[in-house]
Amino acid sequence: MAEVFILIPGRTSRQGTTLNEGKFTTAYLEETSTLLMNPDDMARLAVKNGDRVRLRSNQGQIELPCQAAKAGELPKGVLFLPYGDMSSRLMGGDTHGTGMPDSKSFDVELERV
């Protein structure tokens, strides 16, 4: 059964350093296609490191592996996914007159695959 979470896409420090090596390297692709999740949420949903989950927004859906965030790094109910192809598939293009599409703090449904 799907559960609603808040997704926060953003840039990671590792992503910034591997960008110099190229966006198609294994390290960069791995960095931008792994979801970070609160360890308590993972335990509650019986999701383990490396398990695949499906995220669904109003714009699209993706499947990707999940990893526990470091303790205290993400509050319960919040997910983090680095900017990249996967996170872009969940974002809409409407800028609401600001010139910048919604790319922070939007609802997604999460379910185990």
Backbone as CSV, one residue per row, in Angstrom:
resi,resn,N_x,N_y,N_z,CA_x,CA_y,CA_z,C_x,C_y,C_z
1,MET,0.841,-1.180,0.000,0.000,0.000,0.000,0.888,1.245,0.000
2,ALA,0.548,2.208,-0.831,1.338,3.435,-0.959,1.112,4.357,0.225
3,GLU,2.152,5.088,0.571,2.098,6.062,1.663,2.657,7.382,1.152
4,VAL,2.077,8.493,1.590,2.508,9.817,1.122,3.687,10.320,1.958
5,PHE,4.711,10.815,1.246,5.892,11.420,1.850,6.140,12.769,1.180
6,ILE,6.967,13.576,1.792,7.424,14.828,1.185,8.794,14.553,0.584
7,LEU,8.951,14.847,-0.712,10.231,14.652,-1.389,10.960,15.977,-1.484
8,ILE,12.225,15.959,-1.086,13.095,17.124,-1.186,14.234,16.770,-2.148
9,PRO,14.137,17.150,-3.421,15.283,16.959,-4.309,16.329,18.040,-4.041
10,GLY,17.576,17.722,-4.273,18.644,18.700,-4.062,19.970,18.173,-4.553
11,ARG,20.990,18.965,-4.411,22.338,18.612,-4.852,23.123,18.096,-3.655
12,THR,23.908,17.050,-3.861,24.759,16.524,-2.800,26.194,16.992,-3.017
13,SER,27.001,16.959,-1.977,28.406,17.348,-2.139,29.139,16.345,-3.026
14,ARG,28.838,15.078,-2.885,29.468,14.050,-3.739,29.064,14.259,-5.192
15,GLN,27.814,14.616,-5.412,27.339,14.876,-6.763,28.134,16.013,-7.391
16,GLY,28.416,17.032,-6.619,29.191,18.160,-7.124,30.601,17.767,-7.528
17,THR,31.225,16.867,-6.786,32.593,16.472,-7.122,32.633,15.471,-8.270
18,THR,31.649,14.585,-8.379,31.652,13.621,-9.475,31.171,14.259,-10.770
19,LEU,30.570,15.437,-10.689,30.136,16.142,-11.890,31.326,16.418,-12.801
20,ASN,32.492,16.654,-12.225,33.700,16.896,-13.016,34.071,15.680,-13.865
21,GLU,33.669,14.492,-13.405,33.986,13.267,-14.131,32.966,12.982,-15.225
22,GLY,31.820,13.624,-15.180,30.779,13.424,-16.187,29.499,12.872,-15.599
23,LYS,28.395,13.235,-16.230,27.080,12.824,-15.737,26.715,11.396,-16.097
24,PHE,27.546,10.711,-16.868,27.228,9.346,-17.256,28.158,8.329,-16.614
25,THR,28.950,8.768,-15.638,29.806,7.821,-14.928,28.964,7.002,-13.963
26,THR,29.455,5.845,-13.609,28.744,4.981,-12.670,28.518,5.694,-11.337
27,ALA,29.530,6.394,-10.852,29.408,7.090,-9.564,28.310,8.148,-9.604
28,TYR,28.263,8.929,-10.678,27.256,9.990,-10.780,25.850,9.402,-10.899
29,LEU,25.702,8.389,-11.748,24.390,7.775,-11.924,23.902,7.123,-10.634
30,GLU,24.801,6.473,-9.912,24.433,5.864,-8.630,24.008,6.942,-7.630
31,GLU,24.737,8.032,-7.599,24.442,9.120,-6.661,23.066,9.731,-6.929
32,THR,22.709,9.890,-8.198,21.456,10.563,-8.537,20.276,9.611,-8.654
33,SER,20.488,8.319,-8.462,19.373,7.374,-8.545,19.213,6.526,-7.301
34,THR,19.591,7.060,-6.159,19.382,6.378,-4.885,18.613,7.306,-3.955
35,LEU,17.493,6.810,-3.459,16.632,7.573,-2.558,17.128,7.435,-1.123
36,LEU,17.206,8.543,-0.403,17.533,8.510,1.028,16.254,8.672,1.830
37,MET,16.149,7.885,2.899,14.917,7.831,3.686,15.257,7.750,5.175
38,ASN,14.394,8.272,5.995,14.563,8.198,7.441,14.595,6.722,7.863
39,PRO,15.577,6.322,8.676,15.682,4.915,9.095,14.437,4.408,9.831
40,ASP,13.781,5.259,10.614,12.566,4.827,11.319,11.430,4.544,10.341
41,ASP,11.300,5.378,9.299,10.291,5.121,8.267,10.596,3.807,7.552
42,MET,11.872,3.570,7.279,12.252,2.326,6.610,11.882,1.122,7.468
43,ALA,12.182,1.178,8.755,11.863,0.068,9.654,10.354,-0.156,9.724
44,ARG,9.596,0.919,9.827,8.136,0.825,9.923,7.539,0.173,8.680
45,LEU,8.126,0.454,7.500,7.626,-0.092,6.242,8.338,-1.380,5.823
46,ALA,9.242,-1.868,6.675,10.029,-3.084,6.400,10.822,-2.951,5.101
47,VAL,11.412,-1.778,4.904,12.277,-1.518,3.755,13.718,-1.546,4.251
48,LYS,14.560,-2.298,3.537,15.965,-2.405,3.914,16.828,-1.683,2.879
49,ASN,18.052,-1.344,3.271,19.001,-0.733,2.337,19.084,-1.576,1.068
50,GLY,18.952,-0.909,-0.065,19.035,-1.590,-1.357,17.693,-2.041,-1.906
51,ASP,16.647,-2.101,-1.058,15.320,-2.467,-1.563,14.854,-1.411,-2.562
52,ARG,14.118,-1.848,-3.555,13.576,-0.928,-4.558,12.192,-0.443,-4.122
53,VAL,11.969,0.832,-4.368,10.681,1.450,-4.063,10.187,2.179,-5.313
54,ARG,8.890,2.413,-5.341,8.284,3.193,-6.417,7.821,4.513,-5.827
55,LEU,8.206,5.611,-6.480,7.724,6.937,-6.108,6.795,7.418,-7.208
56,ARG,5.672,7.989,-6.805,4.700,8.492,-7.769,4.296,9.904,-7.365
57,SER,4.372,10.830,-8.336,3.900,12.198,-8.125,2.801,12.468,-9.148
58,ASN,2.274,13.683,-9.151,1.274,14.055,-10.150,1.869,14.071,-11.554
59,GLN,3.198,14.110,-11.662,3.868,14.237,-12.955,4.374,12.912,-13.519
60,GLY,4.660,11.937,-12.673,5.214,10.684,-13.173,5.570,9.745,-12.045
61,GLN,6.249,8.668,-12.399,6.686,7.705,-11.391,8.034,7.129,-11.773
62,ILE,8.756,6.683,-10.747,10.076,6.079,-10.929,10.214,4.919,-9.963
63,GLU,11.133,4.011,-10.252,11.521,2.943,-9.331,13.015,3.048,-9.122
64,LEU,13.442,2.945,-7.863,14.854,3.099,-7.545,15.163,2.468,-6.202
65,PRO,16.465,2.207,-5.933,16.838,1.654,-4.633,16.795,2.721,-3.545
66,CYS,16.630,2.248,-2.329,16.501,3.126,-1.165,17.645,2.849,-0.191
67,GLN,18.127,3.900,0.445,19.167,3.789,1.475,18.730,4.580,2.693
68,ALA,19.141,4.141,3.858,18.858,4.885,5.087,19.731,6.130,5.144
69,ALA,19.122,7.243,5.478,19.878,8.472,5.716,20.608,8.334,7.046
70,LYS,21.640,9.124,7.232,22.348,9.128,8.510,21.395,9.583,9.602
71,ALA,21.605,9.090,10.809,20.751,9.436,11.944,20.648,10.951,12.095
72,GLY,19.438,11.460,12.191,19.210,12.882,12.378,19.276,13.711,11.104
73,GLU,19.549,13.079,9.971,19.705,13.816,8.718,18.360,14.150,8.055
74,LEU,17.389,13.241,8.144,16.067,13.460,7.549,14.986,13.190,8.587
75,PRO,14.033,14.095,8.743,12.925,13.817,9.666,12.003,12.732,9.099
76,LYS,11.222,12.132,9.948,10.231,11.151,9.506,9.299,11.819,8.504
77,GLY,8.938,11.054,7.479,8.006,11.547,6.473,8.637,12.338,5.353
78,VAL,9.978,12.504,5.396,10.679,13.284,4.371,11.676,12.377,3.655
79,LEU,11.720,12.489,2.328,12.646,11.731,1.486,13.586,12.703,0.790
80,PHE,14.794,12.244,0.472,15.746,13.061,-0.285,16.202,12.290,-1.505
81,LEU,16.180,12.962,-2.667,16.684,12.389,-3.906,17.519,13.442,-4.609
82,PRO,18.786,13.142,-4.912,19.619,14.124,-5.596,19.035,14.514,-6.956
83,TYR,19.270,15.774,-7.334,18.856,16.239,-8.654,19.448,15.344,-9.725
84,GLY,18.679,15.057,-10.736,19.136,14.248,-11.859,17.942,13.761,-12.644
85,ASP,18.177,12.801,-13.503,17.129,12.270,-14.364,15.946,11.756,-13.549
86,MET,16.214,10.987,-12.507,15.125,10.382,-11.736,14.256,11.446,-11.054
87,SER,14.873,12.400,-10.374,14.078,13.422,-9.685,13.319,14.293,-10.680
88,SER,13.903,14.542,-11.847,13.249,15.371,-12.863,11.964,14.738,-13.377
89,ARG,11.890,13.433,-13.375,10.689,12.741,-13.853,9.490,12.966,-12.937
90,LEU,9.746,13.415,-11.712,8.671,13.633,-10.745,8.235,15.094,-10.655
91,MET,9.000,15.988,-11.274,8.733,17.426,-11.177,7.882,17.896,-12.344
92,GLY,7.006,18.844,-12.058,6.205,19.459,-13.105,6.938,20.635,-13.720
93,GLY,6.442,21.111,-14.857,7.075,22.229,-15.533,6.438,23.571,-15.241
94,ASP,5.305,23.575,-14.535,4.623,24.839,-14.245,5.456,25.660,-13.271
95,THR,5.701,26.928,-13.626,6.518,27.797,-12.775,5.685,28.728,-11.904
96,HIS,4.368,28.700,-12.064,3.472,29.557,-11.274,3.883,31.023,-11.363
97,GLY,4.427,31.401,-12.529,4.821,32.784,-12.758,6.164,33.173,-12.172
98,THR,6.889,32.222,-11.568,8.166,32.553,-10.932,9.362,32.311,-11.846
99,GLY,9.167,31.530,-12.912,10.277,31.169,-13.780,11.021,29.934,-13.302
100,MET,10.646,29.388,-12.149,11.299,28.202,-11.582,10.229,27.158,-11.266
101,PRO,10.325,25.957,-11.850,9.319,24.933,-11.561,9.422,24.432,-10.121
102,ASP,8.333,23.818,-9.657,8.353,23.213,-8.323,9.420,22.132,-8.289
103,SER,10.414,22.329,-7.456,11.472,21.330,-7.363,11.851,21.033,-5.923
104,LYS,11.133,21.596,-4.998,11.405,21.354,-3.576,10.102,21.056,-2.862
105,SER,10.158,20.109,-1.984,9.072,19.861,-1.045,7.723,19.630,-1.721
106,PHE,7.620,18.495,-2.435,6.323,18.134,-2.990,5.974,16.705,-2.588
107,ASP,4.672,16.426,-2.584,4.191,15.131,-2.134,4.437,14.050,-3.190
108,VAL,4.842,12.885,-2.707,4.966,11.690,-3.544,4.384,10.505,-2.775
109,GLU,3.893,9.542,-3.502,3.479,8.292,-2.892,4.637,7.310,-3.008
110,LEU,4.911,6.582,-1.943,5.993,5.599,-1.926,5.394,4.226,-1.653
111,GLU,5.845,3.239,-2.400,5.475,1.850,-2.117,6.639,0.952,-2.472
112,ARG,6.730,-0.152,-1.761,7.763,-1.151,-2.077,7.432,-1.812,-3.387
113,VAL,8.460,-2.146,-4.143,8.260,-2.810,-5.440,8.306,-4.307,-5.224
